[in-house]
Amino acid sequence: PHTAIVGCADSRCPLETLFDALPGDLFVLRNAGNTCTHAEGSILGSLEFCTGALNTQLIFVLGHTNCGAIKGATAAYFAAKKQPTKANNALDVLLKGLDTVVAQAVAEAGDKATEEEVTALAVKLNVFHTMTFLTQHSQPSARRFPAASWRSMGESMT
Protein backbone atom coordinates (compact mmCIF):
# COMPACT_ATOMS: atom_id res chain seq x y z
CA PRO A 1 0.00 0.00 0.00
CA HIS A 2 1.25 3.47 -0.85
CA THR A 3 -0.73 5.14 1.96
CA ALA A 4 -1.71 4.30 5.52
CA ILE A 5 -4.84 5.98 6.86
CA VAL A 6 -5.87 6.31 10.49
CA GLY A 7 -9.57 7.11 10.40
CA CYS A 8 -12.60 6.98 12.65
CA ALA A 9 -14.76 3.89 12.83
CA ASP A 10 -17.75 6.23 13.07
CA SER A 11 -17.07 7.91 9.72
CA ARG A 12 -19.49 6.79 7.04
CA CYS A 13 -17.15 7.55 4.16
CA PRO A 14 -15.57 4.54 2.41
CA LEU A 15 -11.94 5.65 2.18
CA GLU A 16 -11.19 3.56 -0.90
CA THR A 17 -13.94 5.47 -2.73
CA LEU A 18 -12.85 8.85 -1.37
CA PHE A 19 -9.29 8.29 -2.59
CA ASP A 20 -10.27 6.44 -5.78
CA ALA A 21 -8.09 3.56 -4.64
CA LEU A 22 -7.91 -0.05 -5.74
CA PRO A 23 -7.78 -2.96 -3.30
CA GLY A 24 -4.35 -3.01 -1.68
CA ASP A 25 -3.57 0.67 -2.35
CA LEU A 26 -4.53 1.76 1.16
CA PHE A 27 -3.71 0.36 4.59
CA VAL A 28 -6.78 1.50 6.52
CA LEU A 29 -6.87 1.55 10.32
CA ARG A 30 -10.08 2.64 11.99
CA ASN A 31 -11.03 3.03 15.60
CA ALA A 32 -13.38 5.20 17.60
CA GLY A 33 -12.15 8.76 17.32
CA ASN A 34 -9.23 8.07 14.93
CA THR A 35 -7.15 8.14 18.05
CA CYS A 36 -3.89 6.79 19.29
CA THR A 37 -3.67 7.21 23.06
CA HIS A 38 -1.77 4.11 24.18
CA ALA A 39 1.74 3.25 23.04
CA GLU A 40 1.06 -0.48 23.28
CA GLY A 41 -2.02 -0.26 21.06
CA SER A 42 -2.76 -2.01 17.81
CA ILE A 43 -2.93 1.25 15.81
CA LEU A 44 0.68 2.10 16.58
CA GLY A 45 1.91 -1.45 16.01
CA SER A 46 -0.03 -1.74 12.76
CA LEU A 47 1.44 1.52 11.47
CA GLU A 48 4.95 0.34 12.35
CA PHE A 49 4.28 -2.86 10.37
CA CYS A 50 2.83 -0.94 7.44
CA THR A 51 5.61 1.63 7.18
CA GLY A 52 8.34 -0.90 7.94
CA ALA A 53 7.55 -4.27 6.38
CA LEU A 54 5.26 -2.89 3.66
CA ASN A 55 7.33 0.25 2.99
CA THR A 56 4.35 2.62 3.01
CA GLN A 57 5.52 6.17 2.37
CA LEU A 58 2.54 8.27 3.46
CA ILE A 59 0.31 8.41 6.55
CA PHE A 60 -3.01 10.27 6.69
CA VAL A 61 -4.79 10.91 9.98
CA LEU A 62 -8.39 11.82 9.21
CA GLY A 63 -10.95 13.28 11.57
CA HIS A 64 -14.56 14.14 10.80
CA THR A 65 -17.24 16.46 12.10
CA ASN A 66 -19.85 15.11 14.50
CA CYS A 67 -17.48 12.41 15.75
CA GLY A 68 -19.30 10.29 18.32
CA ALA A 69 -16.13 9.36 20.19
CA ILE A 70 -15.00 12.97 20.58
CA LYS A 71 -18.53 14.00 21.52
CA GLY A 72 -18.60 11.24 24.13
CA ALA A 73 -15.15 12.17 25.43
CA THR A 74 -16.17 15.82 25.75
CA ALA A 75 -19.38 14.92 27.59
CA ALA A 76 -17.46 12.58 29.90
CA TYR A 77 -14.84 15.27 30.56
CA PHE A 78 -17.49 17.82 31.60
CA ALA A 79 -19.39 15.23 33.66
CA ALA A 80 -16.19 14.22 35.49
CA LYS A 81 -15.61 17.87 36.42
CA LYS A 82 -18.91 17.74 38.32
CA GLN A 83 -18.68 14.17 39.61
CA PRO A 84 -15.49 12.13 39.11
CA THR A 85 -16.17 8.63 37.81
CA LYS A 86 -14.18 5.46 37.31
CA ALA A 87 -13.78 3.76 33.91
CA ASN A 88 -15.98 0.66 33.87
CA ASN A 89 -15.23 -0.71 30.41
CA ALA A 90 -12.95 -0.40 27.39
CA LEU A 91 -14.99 2.44 25.86
CA ASP A 92 -14.69 4.46 29.09
CA VAL A 93 -10.91 3.95 28.97
CA LEU A 94 -10.80 5.09 25.34
CA LEU A 95 -12.85 8.20 26.11
CA LYS A 96 -10.73 8.95 29.20
CA GLY A 97 -7.64 8.69 26.97
CA LEU A 98 -8.98 11.68 25.04
CA ASP A 99 -9.03 13.91 28.15
CA THR A 100 -5.82 15.66 27.04
CA VAL A 101 -7.39 16.60 23.72
CA VAL A 102 -10.61 17.82 25.32
CA ALA A 103 -8.71 19.78 28.00
CA GLN A 104 -6.71 21.52 25.27
CA ALA A 105 -9.93 22.32 23.40
CA VAL A 106 -11.46 23.76 26.58
CA ALA A 107 -8.37 25.92 27.16
CA GLU A 108 -8.28 27.16 23.56
CA ALA A 109 -12.05 27.72 23.22
CA GLY A 110 -12.36 29.74 26.41
CA ASP A 111 -14.74 29.74 29.36
CA LYS A 112 -17.76 30.87 27.38
CA ALA A 113 -17.56 28.06 24.81
CA THR A 114 -20.43 25.62 24.64
CA GLU A 115 -19.89 21.86 24.85
CA GLU A 116 -20.64 21.67 21.12
CA GLU A 117 -17.97 24.28 20.35
CA VAL A 118 -15.44 22.44 22.50
CA THR A 119 -16.32 19.18 20.72
CA ALA A 120 -15.83 20.74 17.28
CA LEU A 121 -12.42 22.08 18.26
CA ALA A 122 -11.46 18.78 19.92
CA VAL A 123 -12.15 16.94 16.63
CA LYS A 124 -9.51 19.08 14.93
CA LEU A 125 -7.03 18.95 17.81
CA ASN A 126 -7.33 15.18 18.01
CA VAL A 127 -5.89 14.79 14.50
CA PHE A 128 -2.78 16.71 15.56
CA HIS A 129 -2.63 14.83 18.87
CA THR A 130 -2.61 11.52 16.99
CA MET A 131 0.12 12.73 14.62
CA THR A 132 2.27 13.88 17.55
CA PHE A 133 1.64 10.66 19.46
CA LEU A 134 2.86 8.59 16.52
CA THR A 135 6.21 10.32 16.43
CA GLN A 136 6.65 10.49 20.22
CA HIS A 137 5.81 6.88 21.03
CA SER A 138 7.11 4.98 18.03
CA GLN A 139 10.82 5.13 17.31
CA PRO A 140 10.41 3.49 13.89
CA SER A 141 7.75 6.06 12.95
CA ALA A 142 9.81 8.94 14.35
CA ARG A 143 12.84 7.88 12.30
CA ARG A 144 10.84 7.33 9.14
CA PHE A 145 8.55 10.34 9.53
CA PRO A 146 10.25 13.03 11.64
CA ALA A 147 7.86 15.59 13.11
CA ALA A 148 9.31 18.26 10.83
CA SER A 149 8.18 16.26 7.78
CA TRP A 150 4.50 16.14 8.80
CA ARG A 151 2.20 18.35 6.82
CA SER A 152 -1.26 19.23 7.99
CA MET A 153 -4.19 19.89 5.75
CA GLY A 154 -7.82 19.96 6.66
CA GLU A 155 -11.28 20.07 5.29
CA SER A 156 -14.46 19.91 7.32
CA MET A 157 -16.89 17.37 6.02
CA THR A 158 -20.23 16.47 7.56
Long-range contacts (C-beta under 8 A, 24 or more apart in sequence): 1-25, 1-26, 1-27, 1-50, 1-54, 1-56, 2-26, 2-56, 2-57, 2-58, 3-27, 3-56, 3-57, 3-58, 3-59, 3-60, 4-28, 4-29, 4-47, 4-50, 4-51, 4-56, 4-58, 4-59, 4-60, 5-29, 5-59, 5-60, 5-61, 5-62, 6-30, 6-31, 6-34, 6-36, 6-43, 6-47, 6-59, 6-60, 6-61, 6-62, 6-130, 7-34, 7-60, 7-61, 7-62, 7-64, 8-32, 8-33, 8-34, 8-62, 8-63, 8-64, 8-67, 8-69, 10-64, 10-67, 10-68, 10-69, 11-62, 11-64, 11-67, 13-64, 13-157, 15-62, 27-54, 27-56, 31-94, 32-68, 32-69, 32-91, 32-94, 33-67, 33-69, 33-70, 33-73, 33-94, 33-98, 33-126, 34-61, 34-62, 34-63, 34-64, 34-67, 34-126, 34-127, 34-130, 35-69, 35-94, 35-97, 35-98, 35-101, 35-126, 35-129, 35-130, 36-130, 36-133, 36-134, 36-137, 37-94, 37-97, 37-98, 37-133, 38-97, 39-137, 39-138, 44-133, 44-134, 44-137, 44-138, 44-141, 47-134, 47-138, 47-141, 48-138, 48-140, 48-141, 51-140, 51-141, 51-144, 51-145, 52-140, 52-144, 59-134, 59-145, 61-127, 61-130, 61-131, 61-134, 62-127, 63-123, 63-124, 63-126, 63-127, 64-123, 64-157, 65-120, 65-123, 65-156, 65-157, 65-158, 66-158, 67-119, 67-123, 67-126, 69-94, 69-95, 69-98, 70-98, 70-101, 70-102, 70-119, 70-122, 70-123, 70-126, 71-119, 73-98, 73-99, 73-101, 73-102, 73-122, 74-102, 74-105, 74-115, 74-118, 74-119, 74-122, 75-115, 77-102, 77-103, 77-106, 78-115, 98-122, 98-126, 100-129, 101-125, 101-126, 101-129, 104-129, 124-154, 127-152, 127-154, 128-152
